[in-house]
Each structure stands twice: as C-alpha cells, then as structure tokens.
Amino acid sequence: MPFFLTDKQKYFETLENIVSRSAFSLSFSSPSHGIEPVSFKSFFLYVKFKSFFTFTRRKFSSIYACISACESTMPSVTVKLYSVLFKFFLKRKLLTLIDAAAGDPYGIVLRPDEAVAAANPSFSEDGVATKDLHIDPLTPLSLRIFLPDSAIVSPKSVPDLRVRVQPSRILKKAPDGAVVYGGYLPENSGRNCRKLPVILQFHGGGWVSGGSDTVANDVFCRRLARSCDAVVVAVGYRLAPESRYPAAFEDGVKVLNWLAKQANLAEWGRSLGNRRGGGGGDGRRMQIADGFGASMAEPWLAAHADLSRCVVLGVSCGANIANYVAQYSVKAGKLLDPVRVVAQVLMYPFFIGSNPTPSEIRLSSHSYLYDKSMALLAWKLFLPEAEFSLDHPAANPLNPAREVALKYVPPTLTITAEHDWMRDRAISYAEELRKVKIDAPVLDYKDAIHEFATLDALLKTPQAQACCEDIAIWMKKYISLRGNELSY
C-alpha cells in the first residue's frame, strides 16, 4: 500500500511543511514587524495553491477513509487463519477420498473424525429436547428431532421437564426390574400438547462431511428451534463418495414421504383411540404400525408436529437438497397429504455452473473456506463420472432441464455472504424466481464468509445469531397461524 495511505497524518504533515517552506507560504503580518506586504500576484498564487492543497487533502482523506472502511469490513485475522487451516484439511480430505473412492451399497452418514453431540430426550437448559431416529433399514439414513419446550402448553404439569438426563440414564431401571424410558413423552390425552410447524433441515459439508448430530449442527438446530418456535428435523443423508448422486437427494425425498406417513399413522392412532375411549384402561399408549412394524407413529411428531406448515432449510450443499425436495413436493402434490411445503430457506447454496459469475472471477483463487478448485473436487466426488458437468441439474438450479417450472417453486429466502465465492449464483437464482412473481428475498451479509452462521468456529458471533433471527422473522410469514407476523 502507498505511503500516504498507510500513514495519512504523516503524509499531510510533510506536505504542509513543504508548502510552508515554499514561496507561496507568505506572512501577512503588518509592516510594523519589518515584513513587507505581499503583491497581489503572489497573494493570488498563494490562495490558488492553498485551495489545491485543501482539495487534495480532502481527496486523499476520502480515499484513505474508503480503504480503511474496506479493511475494517474484511474478515478478522482469526477468520482468515481458520479459513487457511480449514481449506488445508478439507483439501487433504477431498484428495484422500478421491484416491480411495469406492462405492458402498449401504453408505455412511458421518465421518469418524466428526465431533458428535449426544442426544438428550429431556428438555435441557436451553429448553430443547433431542432424539435420534433410524428410519430406513436398507440405508444409514437417520434423523435428529429438536423439540422446543414451547410445544408444551403448561410445562408445570410435566414433572422434571427441564431436568437434564445423561445418555446413560435415558433408560432407567424400575423397582420391578423393568426398563423405563427417562425422556420426555407426550401425554396420552394430548391436552397439554401444542402443535408447531416443522423445519426439515439439511446440513452442509461439501457432500463428503457433516452430519445431523455433529456439534455444530446440533447448536444451530437448537437455536433454530427456539427462534422459529418449530420442531426441527435434521436429516443425516448419505455422504459421498460412498454414495454418489442421487443418493442424498433420494434421502431427502424419503424423509418427506416418511413424514407424510407419520402424519397418517398419527391420525389413525387418534381415530382408534377415540373409538376405544382414549386408549387402553391400563394406560398403555395405542400404536399403529405399518407392515411388520418397520414404521410406527413417532410420539413427538404425532403430538407436536403440524406438517401442513413445513419449511425445508438447507445449508451449503444441503441447500441444493432442500431446493430439490421443495420442487419434489410440488410434483407430488396431494400424494404427500397432509404434508405441505410452504417455504424454503437456502443458506449460501452450493450452486455452480460453467459460465463464471463476477464473484467466482473475483474470488476464484482467494475465497474463504471454499475456492473453485475445492468446489470442483467436491462435485467430482458427488456426481458420477459419466454425469459430471458443472451445469448438472443438481449443481446449477437455472439449468433448462429442470423438471419443475420456477413459477411453482415455494417462497424462497436466500442467505448469502459477501466473501463467498458462490454468492452471485445464489443471487441470480433468487432474481429469476422474483421474475416469475415468487417471494424470493436475498439477505446478503456484509463482512461474512461461506457458512458464517453454521460453522462451529463462528456460531457464537453476533452475525450468526442475527442471521437465525432474520430467518425466523421471514419464516413466520408462512408458518404463523395468525398470518400477520412481522416479515420482510
């Protein structure tokens, strides 16, 4: 950086000294001090130079202020250092996976090196209970349900509602030797149960990492459940390269169909309970199961989930899955009843294409967390070799080969970050949605990087917390029963 921009004050002091020593820096003292008055010509030149100097100083001040402002809006040194380390380890992981890429008919949903948060089916100090489910016997597809205590009409009527239960104590021994579940269980009558909207959440991780139960995703989903006053269902979809496209997309669709089945099983259970006088006299809960018990009505969802108010939310590559699932819900229509996807939230989606955007050109080699080379590696691991293309429908949402017209896409909130390499493509997608009269606002966060609101190192920043609150404000426009919530 030039000298006058790095040390502005010193530059101006030096310049002013030069002017003061020049012939134009004249004294206008009275003749009684022995100094003759200046001529009109000298005075005119002096005023002209002084005006130029003042203008120059103001100009340099503006330039310096602009550059200083730019520097102050850049990510902090800590974020830059974290980004360097993140890119180093992620690139190493991607290259390792490419060398060892092999298909696995069963697949995996979590890498061994991921930090995992244990599920806690009792309401913890933050007022959220969690539960893990494995819903498909043929794949490792799993879910984590986040239930806020606002789902309870009167928390005082449920004893020890906020008592934290250690994982080893979830199953407790009763005096007679039987095993008793120690987590939250809705009342049979349902009178103390409040119905909440459902957020179907897909984590990020560049197709090859992340999980529904990682520490970072657990913290984010807890915050989301509290802010939006909703039941959050985080999806642990199959990862690449063990399970390439379309495995993750099929998992998203499978979960949506599973939720529809859950709603129908819960309704049948309530009908059967009403016909039998509210359940068995011994207090046992009535259960409806399909097939050979492969799917039973999940009590938390049966008691608290209003699936007619469903929102899909995706983070990074999870946003690509969310967008696909939202479009699938349009195609399925009434086949998903009573599930209705009313909106979607795409958080810094992992979109790419063959024609580079301005942000891709500007940040192609020095983007934070992900650059072009790393994004290409991730897509090579995800897409089958025979189908690899940057304009694949899974990668480029504006591909003309898409199955659902944009005018049928649900209302879409797009979250972007100023220093994200993929920013402009997400904005372009939102612009195309607005052209066909879809409610598709973009919240572009300044001084932010990819995954600024969901990355473990950034979850506690004010910007990450504000982002979650902004999502809640917009989302309540579509999930509120009153329909008059404040929204963008």
N, C-alpha and C positions, 0 to 999 in steps of 0.2 A: 504494500500500500504506500502511496506517495507520502513524503514527509509532512506536507501541510495537512494531510488528512489524519495522520496518526498523532500529531501534536499541534492541534489547531491554535491554541493560545500562544505557543512559542512562535509559530509562523506569523501570526498577526503582530506580535511584539517586534519581531525582526523587521517586518515590512514597515511598521510605523517608525522605527528608528531610522530606516533608510530615508523615509520621507522627511523626517525631522532634520536630517543632516543635509538634505538637498537644498538647492537654491530656491525652491518653492516654499520651503517651510520658513516663513518670514515672521518677524516680530512686529507687532502693531503697537508697540509702546509709544508713548508720547515723545516728542523731540526733546523734552527737558532731560531725558535719560541719556542723551547723546546718540540716539539712533534715528537716522533719517527715515521719514515715511516712505513706503514703497510706492513705485509708479503704478498707474492704473493697469498697464500691460502686465506687469509682474503679478499684481493682485488678481487679475483675470485668469492667468495661467495657474496660479495657486488654487483658486476656487475650482477651476476645471479639473485639476489633478486630484484635489481633495474629494470632489464628487465621484470621480472614477474609483478612487480608493474605497470610499464608503460603499459604492455599488459592488465592487469586487469582494469586499469583506462580507457583505450580505450574501452574495452568491456562494462564496466558499462556506459560509455558515450553513446555508441551506443544504449544500452538497454533503457537508460533514454530518449534519443532522440526519439526512436521509440514510447515509451509510451506517451511521450509528444505530438508527432505528432498525435497519436490516439486520445488523449484527445482533441486536437485542432480541429479534424475533427468531433467530436461528435456534435450533435445539441446543440444550445445555451441553457442557463438556461431558457430563455424566452420561447423557443420552447418546452422544457421539461415540464415546468409549464403549458403551453397552452395544451399540449398533455394530461396531467393528468386531467385537467378540461374537455377537450373535451371528453375523454373516460368516465368520470363520468356521464356527462349529456347525452351522446349518449346511454350508457348502461341503464341508467334510462329510456330514451325514448323507447328503444327497449323492455325492460321488461314491460313497461306500455302498449305498443302496443300489446304485446303477450297476456297480461291479457284481453285486450279489443278487440282482433282481431275479426272482423266481416266483412263479405262480403258486398260490396256496389255496386249495379249494375251500378251506374253512376261513382263513384270513385272520387278521388281528385288528383290534380297536385301540390298542395302547402299546407304546414302546416301553421296554423295561427301564429306560433312563428317565421316564417322566415322574415328577413328584405328584403323588395322588393324595387327595383329601378323603378321609373316611366318611362314609355316610352316617348321618345321625338322625334316626327317625323320631326323635323327640325335639321339641322346639328349643333351640339353643338361645344364647344370649341375644343374638341379632333377630330373634323372632322367626326363624325359618327352619323347618324340618326337611330332611332329605332322605331319599330312599332309592336304592338301585334295583333295576329290573333287567332280566334277560328274557327277551320276548320271542326269539326265533331259535328253535332247536337245531337248525341247519347252519346257522352262521353265528358269529360272536356279537351280533347286533345287540346293543344294550342301551338303557335309558337311566337317567337320574332325574327324579322328580323333586322339585323345590316347592314346598308348600309354606306360604307365609301364615302367621298366626291370625291375620285379618280374616282368614277363612272360617274362623270360629266366631259365632255370633256373640257368645258370652264366655270368654276364656276362663272366668272364675268357676264355671260349672265343671270344668275339666281339671281334676286334681293333678298337681305337679306338672302343669303344662309346659313350664319353661325349665324343667329340670334336665340338665344335660345327662344323657345316658352314654356311657363309654361303649364302644363297639363290642367289647367282651361281655357286656351286661344287657345287651338288647334282648337276648333270650335268657330269662330268669327261671330258676327252679321254684316251683310252688311247693307248699308244705307236703302235699301228697305225692311229690316226685314228678309231677307233670311239668312240661316246659311251657312257660307263659311269655308271650311277646311283650317287651317292655317299652315299645314305641307308641306313638300316637295312633289311635284307632277311632274313627268317627262313630258317633252314637248310632244305634240301630234305627232310632226314630227319625233321625235326620233333622230334628227341630233346631239343633244347635249348629247346623252346617250352613255356611254361606257359599253360594255359587260364585266362582271367579272365572274371568277369561283365561285362556290358555295361550302361552307363548311357546312355540316349537322352535328350539334353539339349536343351531349347528355351529360347532366350534371351528376355529381356524387351525393352521399348521402346515400350509403348503401341501396338502394331500397326504403327507407322509408322517405327520406327528400330531400331537394334541390328543384330547380325549374329553369325554363328558364329565369325568371325575377328576381331572387334574386340578391342582391347587388354584391356578389362575382362573380356570373356567368355573370352578366352584364359587370363588369370590365374586366373579362377575355376575353369575346367575342368581346368587343370593341378593346382590344389590338390585338386579333387575326385578326379581320377585317383589321386593319391598317397594321399589319406586313405582312400578306399574300396578301393584296390588293384583297380582296374577299368579296362576300356577305355571311354573316354568318346567318344560320337559326338554332336557338336554339330551341330544342324540349322540351316542357313541357309534358312529358309522365305521365301516371297514376302511382301512388305510391302504395306500399304495406303497410300494409296487406289488405287495402280496395280492391285493385285489384292485385291479385297474378299472377304469371306466367300463361299464356304467355302475359298478358295484355301489359306490357311495350314493349315487342318485337313486338307485333302486332301494337302498336302505331308507332314504328319506320318504319315498313313496310308501314303503312298507309300514313305516311308523304312522303315517297319516291314515292308512287303511286300518291299522291296529287301533288307533284312537276312535275311528268310526265304529269298529266292532265293540270297543269298550263302552261306548255310549249306548249301544243297543243292548249289550248284556246287562248294563246297569238298569236300563228301563224295564227289561224283562224281569229282573230281580225285584224291582219295586212293585211291578204288577203282581207277581207271585206272592210277595209279602203282604200286599193289601188283601188278596183273595184269602190268604190263610190267617188273617187277623194280625198282621205285622210281624210274622216270623214265628218260630217255634216257641213253645211255652218255656223251654229250658233256657231261653236267652241266646241260643246259638244263632249266628248270622246266616241268613239264607244265601246260597251261592248258586249262580248259573254258570255252567261250563259248556264250551262247545267241543265237539269231537271227543277225544279221550282226556279231557282236562288240559289240553295244550294252552288254552286261554281262558282265564277266569276274570271276573269283574274285579278290577283293582280298586280297593276300598277308598283310597284317597281321591282318585279320579271320579269314582261313582258318586261320592258325596259332595265334592267341591268343584269339579270341572264343568264349565259351561262351554261346550265345544262349538256352539253356534257363534261364539266370539273368539275365533282362533287367529293368531298372528304368527307368521313364520319370520324368524330372525336369523340371519347368517353373518358370521364374522370371517372376513378374508375369503378363503376358498369355500367356507361354509355359506357365504352369501350366494355363490354360484348354485349350490344345492338348494338353498331357500328359494331362489328365483325359479328353479326348475320345479320344485314342489308346488309353488304357488300357481304356476302355469298348468301343472298336472291337475290341481284342484278345479281349475276352470274346465278342463276337458272332461273330468269325471262327473262334474255337475251333481245331480241328485244321487248318484251312486255312493257318494260319501256322506249322505244324510245320517245324522244331524250335524256333521262337521261342516263348518263354513269358514273359509279363509277370508277374513275381511280386510287384511292389510299385510304388507311385508316390510321389513327393515333390512337394508343391505348396508353393512358396515364395511367400508373400504373393500369392496368386492375385488376378487382376484381375476378381473377381466383382462383380456389381452387380444391382440389382433395383428394382422400382417402389416397394416398401414400404421406407422407410428404416430402418436399424438404429441402435442407440444410438451407435455410433462414427461413423456417417455424419452423424447430427444434431450430435454434439458437435464433430466436426472438419470440418464441411461447408465452412466458409469459411477455415479457417486450418490445413489439413492440410499436411504436409511433402511436397514433390515433386508429389503429385497431390491436387487437390481435386475437388469434384463437377463444376464447370464444365469442367475439363480432361478428366476422365474421360468426360464426355458428348461432348466434341469428338472424343476418340479413338474412341469407339464409333460416332459418326456417320461417321467416315472408314472404319471397318472394315465395318460392316453395310450392305448395300444399302438404299437409301431405302425401297423397298417392304417390307422386312423389319424396319425399325428398331423395336426395342422393348427396354426395359430388362429384360424378362423373357424375352428370346430364349434358347433353349437354350444358345447359346454364351456368354451373359453370366450367366445365373442357373442354377447347377447343380441347384437344387431345383425347377426348372420341371417340372410334372407330365408335360409332353410328352416327357420324356427317353426314349430308346429302350431303355436298359438299366436294370433294377431295381437299386437301391442295394445290395441284398444280394449282388450278383455283382461289385461293384467290388473290385479288388485292395486289399490293405492299403495304407493311405494315411497318410503323415506330412505334417502341415500346419505350416508355419512362418509365424508371424505377428509383427507388430511393434506395440508399444504405441501409437505415434503414427501408425499407418497408418489412413487413412480407410476402407479396405476390410476392416479386421481382423475385425469381428464377423460378417460374412457368411461368411468362411472358417471361423470357429469354428463357426457354425451348420451348415455342411455337414459338418464333422467330427462334430458331435454327432448328426446324422441317420445318419451311417454307423455310429456306435457303437450306435445304437438297433437296428440290424439285425445286430449282432454282428460288425462289421468292425473289425479292429485299426486304429484311427484316432486316434493321439495328436496333441496340439497342443503345439508348443513356442512359447510366447508370450514374446518377448524384450522385457524392460523397457528403457526409455530408448532405443528403437530406432525407426527410420522405415522407410518402404517402400524396398525394395532395399538394406537396410543391409549385406547380405553380398555383394552383387554389383555395387554401384555403384563406378565407378572411384575416386572420392574416398574411399571407405570400406573398400576391400578389405584394407588393412593394419591395420585396427583389431582389437583383441583379440576383440571381439564377432563380427566377420566370420569370424575364424579358428575361434572356438569353435563357431559355427553349422555350419561344414563338418565339424568333428569330431563334433558331435552327430548330424548326418545319417549319417555313416559308422557310428557306433555302432548306430543303429537299423537301417540298411540291412543290416548284416552278419547280422542275424537271418534274413534271407531269401535272401541271396546266398552265405552261407558254406556250404561243402561239409560242414563238421563239424556245423553246426546248433546249436552250443552257445555262440555268441558272446555277449558281454555286450550286452544291449539294454534299452531302456526297456520 
